[in-house]
């Protein structure tokens, strides 16, 4: 470190870049209930740093969301055995940096008739 009459130059900061861009949201989400369980399915998201999906349940379209998957899953479907016939489901994609996409369209549960 050297002082001059014009400036003092000393740098110890580290510049770190972080990816803040979100992956695209999953589309075509469906929720079909049969035999006491709801199967939620969605269309694959294409993203270079894709990690997986997280699934949420709500009892109203505008209600609070409960996260059902503790960590992102790679599968294109999730079976919820605790949902109700009126549950709604939302899926989000997650990238390698933990950025979550916007919500998918809300899927309202449809009862499968035998």
Phi, psi and omega per residue, in radians:
X1 nan 2.200 -3.094
X2 -2.204 2.333 3.100
X3 -1.685 2.464 3.043
X4 -2.310 2.915 3.125
X5 -1.171 -0.185 -3.064
X6 -1.795 -0.685 -3.124
X7 -2.843 2.866 3.023
X8 -2.069 2.229 -3.118
X9 -1.986 2.059 3.089
X10 -2.673 2.107 -3.079
X11 -2.300 2.101 3.074
X12 -2.160 0.016 -3.136
X13 -1.291 2.583 3.068
X14 -1.942 2.298 3.121
X15 -1.686 2.126 -3.130
X16 -2.100 2.296 3.091
X17 -1.696 2.420 3.119
X18 -2.272 2.370 3.099
X19 -1.275 2.071 3.118
X20 -1.920 0.037 -3.115
X21 -1.400 2.392 -3.104
X22 -1.531 2.584 2.997
X23 -1.262 2.883 3.087
X24 -1.170 2.684 3.128
X25 -1.323 2.531 3.038
X26 -1.082 2.641 -3.137
X27 -2.182 2.973 3.085
X28 0.914 0.908 3.134
X29 -1.458 2.300 3.093
X30 -2.228 2.689 3.098
X31 -2.391 1.963 -3.107
X32 -2.089 2.210 -3.101
X33 -1.793 2.295 3.078
X34 -2.703 2.469 3.083
X35 0.932 0.679 3.053
X36 1.389 0.118 3.119
X37 -2.322 2.646 3.111
X38 -1.954 2.206 3.088
X39 -1.748 2.089 3.129
X40 -1.797 2.234 3.140
X41 -2.244 2.700 3.138
X42 -2.671 2.927 -3.136
X43 -1.461 2.522 -3.121
X44 -1.068 2.445 3.039
X45 -1.716 2.361 3.100
X46 -1.865 2.084 -3.138
X47 -2.703 2.426 -3.075
X48 -1.035 -0.660 -3.104
X49 -1.934 0.610 -3.118
X50 -1.064 2.411 3.105
X51 -2.037 -0.726 -3.112
X52 2.949 -2.871 -3.094
X53 -2.197 2.595 2.967
X54 -2.090 2.468 -3.066
X55 -2.007 2.375 3.120
X56 -2.153 2.648 3.069
X57 -2.141 2.535 3.054
X58 -2.434 2.663 3.110
X59 -1.599 -0.265 3.041
X60 -2.368 2.651 -3.135
X61 -0.982 -0.699 -3.133
X62 -1.744 0.231 -3.095
X63 -1.490 3.039 3.123
X64 -1.128 2.580 -3.123
X65 -1.729 2.437 3.026
X66 -1.922 2.142 3.138
X67 -1.302 2.240 -3.089
X68 -1.741 -0.405 -3.138
X69 -1.904 2.087 -3.094
X70 -1.119 -0.660 3.102
X71 -2.248 2.794 3.126
X72 -1.062 2.457 3.120
X73 -1.918 2.654 -3.132
X74 -1.564 -0.390 -3.079
X75 -1.126 2.765 3.106
X76 -1.711 0.295 3.057
X77 -2.692 2.771 3.141
X78 -2.516 2.389 3.120
X79 -1.838 2.128 3.129
X80 -1.862 1.971 -3.140
X81 -1.601 -0.123 -3.107
X82 -1.837 -0.080 -3.140
X83 -1.236 2.965 3.113
X84 -1.998 2.946 3.105
X85 -1.081 -0.265 3.136
X86 -1.866 0.136 -3.138
X87 -1.147 2.626 3.039
X88 -2.033 2.660 -3.082
X89 -2.273 2.506 3.125
X90 -2.308 2.440 3.119
X91 -2.159 2.475 3.061
X92 -2.224 2.492 3.018
X93 -1.536 2.633 3.133
X94 -2.249 2.413 3.105
X95 -1.732 3.130 -3.064
X96 -1.089 -0.369 3.130
X97 -1.658 0.079 3.117
X98 1.512 0.098 3.093
X99 -1.261 2.210 3.084
X100 -1.658 2.476 3.082
X101 -1.211 3.031 2.930
X102 -1.121 2.928 3.126
X103 -1.198 2.576 2.964
X104 -1.214 2.928 2.945
X105 -1.023 2.569 -3.133
X106 -1.259 2.293 3.087
X107 -1.784 2.134 3.083
X108 -1.550 2.386 -3.108
X109 -1.142 2.334 3.068
X110 -2.013 2.294 3.141
X111 -1.417 2.216 3.079
X112 -1.430 2.210 3.121
X113 -1.632 2.392 3.128
X114 -1.167 nan nan
